[in-house]
Amino acid sequence: MKEAFLNQNRRDKTQRILRNRPLVVLRDLETLARLVNIIATVNFSKRIIKNGLLKAKDEDVNKAVQLWENLINLRVEIYGKHGTRNFATVKEEMMTFIAKMQTYYKNEGKEEKVPVAELKEEVVDRRQLVGKTTFYEELRTLRESGDIVQEGKRNGFVTVVIK
């Protein structure tokens, strides 16, 4: 386990895969140890337990290292220099929904204002991206950054600011 961790750490120091962020931290070593524990305990029915102790075998460690390296590669894919981030943040999802609904309302001949309740229903209830409290925090952040304009409070309306 230690060798797998050190190999990833050396690779990161030479290649600087995630620029200013370390690729692996001590928390990752803990994750690797937990994977070994999980794999060993899942296979406990096939093992002989002496004195109440279940020991991990080399094959358990190898499976855990393989899973762990897959997680590291996924992290590189998501956050690396050449990786493209294909999923939007909650704020981006909210902005996209507001823009789509504004277009819809415009085509219907209505005012281009999206009810906050409708946005909340989409983000919190239907798609379950975040909880209610986080939704209102994200909405406040968008409002304070100037990305949207909000008229009224919870029963108000929002519109996207075109910059």
PAVEXZA-840046 format. One record per residue: residue number from 1; residue in three letters; y, x, z of N, C-alpha, C in turn. Coordinates in steps of 0.001 Angstrom, whole numbers, plus 524288, in hexadecimal, padded with zeros to 5 digits. Atoms other than C-alpha are relative to their C-alpha. Example, Ala and Ser with C-alpha at 12.3 -4.5 7.8 and 13.67 -1.06 7.14 Angstrom:
<atoms>
[1 'Ala' [7FB5A 8037A 80000] [7EE6C 8300C 81E78] [804B0 80384 80000]]
[2 'Ser' [7FB5A 7FCCC 7FFC4] [7FBDC 83566 81BE4] [80442 7FCFE 802DA]]
</atoms>
This chain:
<atoms>
[1 'Met' [7FB61 80342 80000] [80000 80000 80000] [804DF 8036F 80000]]
[2 'Lys' [7FB83 7FC7E 7FF9A] [80935 80AF4 803A8] [80102 802A4 7FAC0]]
[3 'Glu' [7FF7A 7FD62 8050D] [80690 811C8 7F6C4] [80265 7FC5E 7FBE6]]
[4 'Ala' [7FDD7 803C7 803C2] [80978 80577 7EED3] [805CE 7FF3C 800F4]]
[5 'Phe' [7FA7D 800A9 7FE9F] [81648 803A4 7F61B] [80329 804C5 7FE52]]
[6 'Leu' [7FD2F 7FB31 80160] [81A44 811E3 7F441] [80075 800B2 7FA17]]
[7 'Asn' [7FFC1 7FF9E 805BC] [816E3 81174 7E5B5] [80466 7FCA2 7FDD3]]
[8 'Gln' [7FBCB 80370 801D0] [81FEE 805D8 7E3A0] [80552 8022E 80191]]
[9 'Asn' [7FB18 7FDCF 7FE19] [82A79 80C6B 7EBBF] [801A9 804B1 7FCB0]]
[10 'Arg' [7FECB 7FB71 80351] [829A1 81925 7E3DA] [801B1 7FE3D 7FA8E]]
[11 'Arg' [7FEAF 80218 8052A] [829E0 8116E 7D726] [80597 7FDF2 7FFF7]]
[12 'Asp' [7FABD 8022B 7FFA5] [8363B 80A8D 7DB98] [80418 8044D 80060]]
[13 'Lys' [7FC35 7FBBF 7FF61] [83CF9 8172F 7DF90] [800F8 802D2 7FADB]]
[14 'Thr' [7FF4B 7FD45 804F8] [83AA9 81D3D 7D235] [80258 7FC81 7FBCC]]
[15 'Gln' [7FE4C 8036E 80442] [83D38 81162 7C99F] [8049A 7FC81 80161]]
[16 'Arg' [7FBC4 80376 7FE2D] [84740 809BF 7D1C9] [7FF9A 7FAB0 7FD4C]]
[17 'Ile' [80142 804D2 802C5] [8412E 7FD2F 7CCE3] [803CB 7FB92 80145]]
[18 'Leu' [7FC7E 80442 7FE74] [849B0 7F3D8 7D4AC] [8056F 80202 80142]]
[19 'Arg' [7FAD7 7FD9D 7FF56] [855E4 7FC57 7D3F6] [80119 80175 805A4]]
[20 'Asn' [7FE66 7FE74 7FABC] [85BF2 7FC75 7E180] [7FCA1 7FDA5 8044F]]
[21 'Arg' [8036B 80251 7FC08] [8516B 7F48A 7E86C] [7FABB 802BF 7FFED]]
[22 'Pro' [80531 7FD95 7FFFB] [844AB 7FA9F 7ECDD] [7FBE8 7FC30 7FDF8]]
[23 'Leu' [80434 8033E 8021C] [838A9 7F5AE 7E5DA] [7FC57 7FE3B 80458]]
[24 'Val' [80366 8015D 7FB9F] [83058 7F621 7F219] [802B4 80177 8051A]]
[25 'Val' [7FDE3 7FF03 7FAC8] [83471 7F559 80045] [7FB7C 7FF65 803DD]]
[26 'Leu' [80430 80050 7FC1D] [82CB6 7F5A6 80CE7] [7FDAD 7FA8B 80063]]
[27 'Arg' [801F8 8055F 7FFED] [82B89 7E6E0 80C50] [7FB96 7FF59 7FC03]]
[28 'Asp' [8041A 8004B 803F4] [8235E 7E8D5 80000] [7FAE3 80252 801FA]]
[29 'Leu' [804B5 7FDC2 7FDB1] [819F2 7F172 8078C] [7FD71 7FC03 803A0]]
[30 'Glu' [8020D 80424 7FC9C] [81885 7E669 8115E] [7FD61 7FBC4 7FCB5]]
[31 'Thr' [80250 803E4 80387] [815F7 7DCF2 80620] [7FAB2 801DA 7FE0E]]
[32 'Leu' [804F0 7FDCC 801D4] [80B67 7E5FD 800FA] [7FBDF 7FFB2 8044C]]
[33 'Ala' [803B1 80048 7FBA2] [80512 7E6B4 80E70] [7FE2A 7FA65 800E1]]
[34 'Arg' [80181 8057E 7FF58] [8053E 7D7DF 80F64] [7FC46 7FE40 7FBB3]]
[35 'Leu' [80394 80154 80444] [7FED4 7D6B1 8020D] [7FA86 80209 80128]]
[36 'Val' [8051A 7FDD4 7FE94] [7F3E3 7DFB1 806B0] [7FD73 7FC8F 80425]]
[37 'Asn' [80216 80367 7FBDA] [7F23A 7D74F 812EA] [7FE00 7FADD 7FDCB]]
[38 'Ile' [80183 8050B 80241] [7F1C6 7CAD2 80AF8] [7FAFA 80085 7FCE7]]
[39 'Ile' [804AA 7FF48 8033D] [7E7D2 7D013 8015F] [7FB3F 8011D 8036B]]
[40 'Ala' [8045F 7FECC 7FC7D] [7DF61 7D592 80C5A] [7FE28 7FB1E 802E3]]
[41 'Thr' [80197 804A4 7FD08] [7DF96 7C8DD 8140B] [7FDB8 7FBBE 7FC86]]
[42 'Val' [80248 803D3 8039C] [7DCC5 7C084 80814] [7FA48 8015A 7FF00]]
[43 'Asn' [8055A 7FE45 8010C] [7D088 7C89D 805F7] [7FCBD 800A1 804F8]]
[44 'Phe' [802BF 7FF0B 7FB11] [7CC65 7C835 8144F] [7FA91 7FD96 8002B]]
[45 'Ser' [80526 80287 7FFD8] [7C0FC 7BF12 811CB] [7FBCC 80369 7FD7B]]
[46 'Lys' [803B1 7FC88 802A2] [7BAB5 7C996 80960] [7FF18 80509 80314]]
[47 'Arg' [80015 7FB15 7FD19] [7BC85 7D435 813B2] [7FD2A 7FF78 80531]]
[48 'Ile' [80234 7FFBC 7FAC2] [7B5D0 7D861 82015] [80463 801A9 803A6]]
[49 'Ile' [7FBC8 7FEE3 7FC53] [7BF3E 7D821 82B7E] [7FD9B 8027E 804D9]]
[50 'Lys' [801FD 7FD3D 7FB6C] [7BC9D 7E226 83635] [8041D 7FFF0 80443]]
[51 'Asn' [7FC85 8001E 7FB6F] [7C297 7E078 843AC] [804E3 7FCB0 7FF10]]
[52 'Gly' [7FB90 8037A 800F1] [7CB76 7D5B8 83EA4] [80429 80246 7FC71]]
[53 'Leu' [7FC28 7FD90 8037D] [7D273 7DEE8 83521] [7FE39 7FF8A 7FA5D]]
[54 'Leu' [8010C 80051 80599] [7D324 7DC81 8269D] [8030D 80458 7FD65]]
[55 'Lys' [7FD5B 7FB87 8026E] [7D625 7E8C8 81EF4] [80089 7FF16 7FA25]]
[56 'Ala' [7FF11 80073 805A1] [7DC18 7E8F6 8116F] [7FD06 8044F 7FD36]]
[57 'Lys' [802CB 7FC1E 80326] [7D40C 7EFC7 80718] [803A9 80213 7FBD1]]
[58 'Asp' [7FCD1 7FD9E 80421] [7D935 7F85D 7FC3B] [80131 7FC24 7FBA2]]
[59 'Glu' [7FF1A 803D0 80430] [7D789 7ED5F 7F267] [80434 7FC0F 8018B]]
[60 'Asp' [7FBD8 8037B 7FE26] [7E03D 7E4A6 7FADC] [8054E 80290 7FF43]]
[61 'Val' [7FB19 7FD19 80089] [7EABA 7EF14 7FAF9] [80180 80067 7FA44]]
[62 'Asn' [7FEDA 7FF85 80599] [7E995 7F10D 7EC44] [801F8 7FADC 7FDB2]]
[63 'Lys' [7FE2A 80518 801DF] [7EB05 7E273 7E99F] [8058E 7FEF0 801E0]]
[64 'Ala' [7FAC7 800E1 7FDCF] [7F6C9 7E1CC 7F2A1] [8040D 8035D 7FD42]]
[65 'Val' [7FC5A 7FC7F 802B4] [7FD2F 7ED9A 7EC27] [80128 7FDE9 7FA8F]]
[66 'Gln' [7FF36 80229 8053E] [7FB1A 7E765 7DED7] [803A7 7FB43 8002B]]
[67 'Leu' [7FC86 80487 7FF74] [8015D 7DA90 7E330] [8058A 801B3 8014E]]
[68 'Trp' [7FAE8 7FE11 7FE4B] [80C78 7E1F5 7E9B4] [802EC 80287 7FB73]]
[69 'Glu' [7FD7A 7FD8C 80483] [80F2A 7EA14 7DD80] [801A8 7FBE9 7FBFF]]
[70 'Asn' [7FE5B 8044C 8036D] [80F7D 7DD76 7D5A3] [8051B 7FDA2 801EB]]
[71 'Leu' [7FB1C 80200 7FDCC] [81A07 7D886 7DEE7] [80484 803BA 7FEF2]]
[72 'Ile' [7FBF2 7FC17 80115] [821A3 7E540 7DD3A] [8019A 7FFB9 7FA43]]
[73 'Asn' [7FEC5 80062 80597] [820A4 7E423 7CE65] [80310 7FB10 7FECB]]
[74 'Leu' [7FD06 804D3 800AB] [8256D 7D623 7CF32] [8059D 800C8 801C9]]
[75 'Arg' [7FABA 7FED6 7FE17] [8310A 7DADA 7D72F] [80305 80336 7FBFA]]
[76 'Val' [7FD72 7FCD3 80406] [83409 7E506 7CCB3] [80174 7FCA1 7FB57]]
[77 'Glu' [7FEF3 8037F 80464] [832F9 7DAAB 7C21A] [804C3 7FC95 800FE]]
[78 'Ile' [7FBBD 80393 7FEC0] [83C65 7D1BB 7C91E] [80528 802D9 800AB]]
[79 'Tyr' [7FB1F 7FD7B 7FE81] [84664 7DB64 7CE39] [8010B 8052C 7FD43]]
[80 'Gly' [7FF74 7FADD 80267] [84468 7E79C 7C5D9] [80440 80042 7FBE7]]
[81 'Lys' [7FBD5 7FF0F 803D7] [84DDD 7EDA2 7BC25] [7FF11 7FD09 7FAEB]]
[82 'His' [8011D 80247 8051E] [84702 7E88F 7B01C] [7FDD3 7FA80 8005F]]
[83 'Gly' [8021A 80544 7FF4D] [841CE 7DC04 7B5E4] [80431 7FBEB 7FF20]]
[84 'Thr' [7FC4C 80444 800C0] [84835 7CF72 7B1EB] [7FED8 7FBDA 8040F]]
[85 'Arg' [80084 803E6 7FBE4] [84A87 7C59E 7BC8D] [8000B 7FAA8 7FD6B]]
[86 'Asn' [80082 804DB 802F0] [845A2 7B8EE 7B6D0] [800B7 7FB11 80338]]
[87 'Phe' [7FF5E 804B0 7FCDF] [84820 7AFD6 7C226] [80566 7FFED 8026A]]
[88 'Ala' [7FA98 800A2 7FE3E] [8550C 7AA7E 7C6AB] [80041 7FF50 805EB]]
[89 'Thr' [7FF1D 800F0 7FA75] [85AAD 7AA50 7D454] [8013D 7FA3B 800C1]]
[90 'Val' [7FECB 8057B 7FED6] [85D61 79D6F 7DB1A] [80571 7FEA9 7FDF7]]
[91 'Lys' [7FAAF 800F4 801EA] [86BD6 79EB9 7D7CF] [80002 7FF44 7FA18]]
[92 'Glu' [80042 80078 805B3] [868B1 7A0DE 7C973] [7FD76 7FAD8 7FE67]]
[93 'Glu' [8028E 80503 80122] [85F8F 79521 7C988] [803CA 7FB76 800D6]]
[94 'Met' [7FC30 80422 7FEE6] [86A2B 78CC6 7CFA9] [8042A 7FFCF 7FBC0]]
[95 'Met' [7FBFE 7FFBF 80418] [8744D 79163 7C5C0] [7FDDB 7FDCB 7FADC]]
[96 'Thr' [80268 801E8 804CF] [86AF4 78EA5 7BA7F] [7FF7A 7FA14 80016]]
[97 'Phe' [800A0 805AB 7FF95] [86806 780F5 7BF65] [80541 7FD3C 7FF83]]
[98 'Ile' [7FACC 8026C 80046] [87677 77DD9 7C142] [801F9 8000A 7FA60]]
[99 'Ala' [7FE2C 7FF96 8056B] [879AD 782C8 7B387] [7FD1B 7FC29 7FC72]]
[100 'Lys' [8030B 803AC 80332] [86E97 77AD0 7AD78] [801B7 7FA60 800F3]]
[101 'Met' [7FE6F 80557 7FEB7] [872A6 76E8D 7B4A2] [80589 7FED5 7FE1F]]
[102 'Gln' [7FAB5 800CB 80212] [880E8 7707D 7B0D2] [7FFB5 7FEB6 7FA32]]
[103 'Thr' [800AA 8010A 80592] [87CB0 770FD 7A296] [7FDC7 7FA89 7FF27]]
[104 'Tyr' [80259 80534 8006A] [87453 764E6 7A48C] [8041B 7FBC4 800E4]]
[105 'Tyr' [7FBF6 803E8 7FED1] [87F8B 75D57 7AAC4] [80426 7FFD0 7FBB6]]
[106 'Lys' [7FC23 7FFCE 80438] [888D3 761DB 7A00E] [7FDF9 7FCEF 7FB49]]
[107 'Asn' [80257 802C9 8046D] [87F81 75CC8 79595] [7FF91 7FA24 80102]]
[108 'Glu' [80040 80587 7FE91] [87E69 74FE0 79CE7] [8056C 7FD89 8002D]]
[109 'Gly' [7FAAB 801F6 7FFCF] [88D3A 74EA8 79CBA] [80205 7FF40 80589]]
[110 'Lys' [7FE55 80069 7FA89] [88E76 7500F 7AB7F] [802FF 804E9 80189]]
[111 'Glu' [7FD68 7FB5A 7FDF7] [89625 7598D 7B3D9] [7FBFF 80457 800B6]]
[112 'Glu' [80395 7FB90 7FFAD] [8904A 76729 7B3EE] [7FF82 80207 80598]]
[113 'Lys' [80094 7FE86 7FA81] [88E4F 76735 7C2A8] [7FA8C 7FE7F 801D1]]
[114 'Val' [80558 800E8 7FE30] [880E6 76884 7C8C7] [8001E 7FEB9 805D5]]
[115 'Pro' [80020 80148 7FA6D] [87E9A 7619D 7D5C7] [7FCDF 80413 80316]]
[116 'Val' [802B4 7FC38 7FCA4] [87AD6 76AF6 7E0BF] [7FAAA 7FDDA 80193]]
[117 'Ala' [804F4 80271 7FE7D] [87045 7614A 7E4AD] [7FBDF 800B5 7FBBD]]
[118 'Glu' [803A5 7FF4C 80459] [86A24 7625D 7D724] [7FE29 805AB 7FFAC]]
[119 'Leu' [8015E 7FA6F 7FFF4] [86A96 7713B 7D7AF] [7FC38 80126 80476]]
[120 'Lys' [80367 7FF3B 7FB6F] [8647B 770FA 7E547] [7FA99 7FDB5 7FEF7]]
[121 'Glu' [80505 8027B 8012B] [859EF 76796 7E0BE] [7FCB8 80373 7FC61]]
[122 'Glu' [802CA 7FCA2 803B0] [8565F 770B8 7D583] [7FE12 804FF 8029E]]
[123 'Val' [8013D 7FAD2 7FDDD] [856B9 77DA0 7DCFE] [7FC92 7FFAA 804E0]]
[124 'Val' [802C8 8004A 7FAFC] [851B0 77952 7EA58] [7FB38 7FC75 7FFAC]]
[125 'Asp' [8043C 803D5 7FFDC] [8495C 76D40 7E81F] [7FC22 80098 7FB81]]
[126 'Arg' [80377 7FFF4 80489] [843FD 76E00 7DA54] [7FD7A 80555 7FF28]]
[127 'Arg' [8021E 7FACD 8013A] [84283 77CAF 7D7DF] [7FEA7 8032E 804D9]]
[128 'Gln' [80119 7FD7A 7FAFB] [8420C 780C5 7E638] [800EB 805E8 7FFD7]]
[129 'Leu' [7FEA6 7FA73 8003A] [848CE 78DC4 7E3A0] [801A7 80209 80554]]
[130 'Val' [7FE26 7FE91 7FAC7] [84F45 78E17 7F10C] [80033 7FB21 80365]]
[131 'Gly' [7FF4D 8045C 7FC64] [8512C 785B4 7FD0F] [80590 7FDFC 7FFCC]]
[132 'Lys' [7FAE3 8028D 8000D] [85CD4 77CFB 7FFB1] [80453 8039B 801FF]]
[133 'Thr' [7FC07 7FC8B 7FDBC] [86426 786C7 8083B] [8015E 80468 7FC41]]
[134 'Thr' [7FF15 7FBBC 803B5] [86279 791E5 7FE8A] [802D4 7FE07 7FB2E]]
[135 'Phe' [7FD5A 80249 80480] [866AE 788E0 7F38A] [805DE 7FFC3 800EB]]
[136 'Tyr' [7FA67 8007B 7FEE4] [873B4 78629 7FA1D] [80294 80556 800B5]]
[137 'Glu' [7FDE4 7FAAE 7FFA5] [8757A 794AD 7FD1D] [800E4 80247 7FA8C]]
[138 'Glu' [7FF7F 7FE14 80563] [87312 7981B 7EECE] [80486 7FD3C 7FD3C]]
[139 'Leu' [7FBC0 80304 80252] [87C61 78D4B 7EAA9] [80547 8021A 801DC]]
[140 'Arg' [7FB2E 7FDCD 7FDCA] [886DD 792B3 7F3C7] [80127 80558 7FD95]]
[141 'Thr' [7FF4C 7FAD3 8025D] [884B6 7A077 7EE62] [801F5 7FF8C 7FA68]]
[142 'Leu' [7FE39 800D7 80563] [88634 79B92 7E064] [805A8 7FE28 7FFE2]]
[143 'Arg' [7FAA9 80209 7FFAF] [8928B 7944D 7E433] [803CB 8045F 80168]]
[144 'Glu' [7FC8A 7FBCD 7FE42] [89869 7A012 7EB35] [80085 80457 7FBF3]]
[145 'Ser' [7FFBA 7FBF6 8040D] [8952A 7A943 7DFF1] [8030F 7FE23 7FB3A]]
[146 'Gly' [7FCF6 8021C 80453] [89C67 7A03D 7D699] [7FCBD 7FE88 7FB49]]
[147 'Asp' [80363 8016A 8045D] [89092 79D48 7CE1C] [7FFDF 7FA1E 7FF12]]
[148 'Ile' [7FFD4 805AE 80087] [8917A 78EB1 7D0C9] [804C3 7FDE9 802E2]]
[149 'Val' [7FBDF 802D0 7FD3C] [89BCD 7850F 7D503] [7FD73 7FB2A 80249]]
[150 'Gln' [8024B 8048A 7FD6D] [89801 77AC1 7DEE0] [8044D 7FC5E 801CE]]
[151 'Glu' [7FC69 80410 7FE36] [89F49 76E22 7E124] [7FD19 7FCB5 803FC]]
[152 'Gly' [80298 802F4 7FBE1] [89BD8 76789 7EDE4] [7FBDA 80348 802B1]]
[153 'Lys' [803FD 7FD2E 7FCFB] [8915D 76B62 7F79C] [7FA97 7FEBD 7FDDC]]
[154 'Arg' [80576 800DF 80180] [8831F 76751 7F743] [7FF61 7FBB8 7FBE6]]
[155 'Asn' [8003B 80414 803FD] [885C1 75B34 7EF1E] [803C1 80129 7FB89]]
[156 'Gly' [7FC34 7FE71 803F0] [88EE1 762D4 7E63F] [7FD80 80147 7FAC9]]
[157 'Phe' [801AA 7FE85 8053C] [88DCA 7684A 7D89A] [800F6 805D2 7FF3A]]
[158 'Val' [7FF49 7FA7A 80148] [88C5D 77609 7D31C] [80053 800A8 7FA1B]]
[159 'Thr' [7FFAA 7FE80 80580] [88FF5 77C24 7C626] [7FFE3 805EC 7FFAE]]
[160 'Val' [80040 7FA5D 800DF] [88D7A 789B2 7C0B0] [80537 801D5 7FDE3]]
[161 'Val' [7FB2D 7FDA8 801EB] [89965 7923D 7BEAC] [7FE8E 803B8 7FB99]]
[162 'Ile' [80101 7FC93 80478] [89943 79892 7B146] [803CF 80483 80043]]
[163 'Lys' [7FCAE 7FB54 7FF7B] [89E3B 7A674 7B258] [8005A 802EC 7FAEC]]
</atoms>
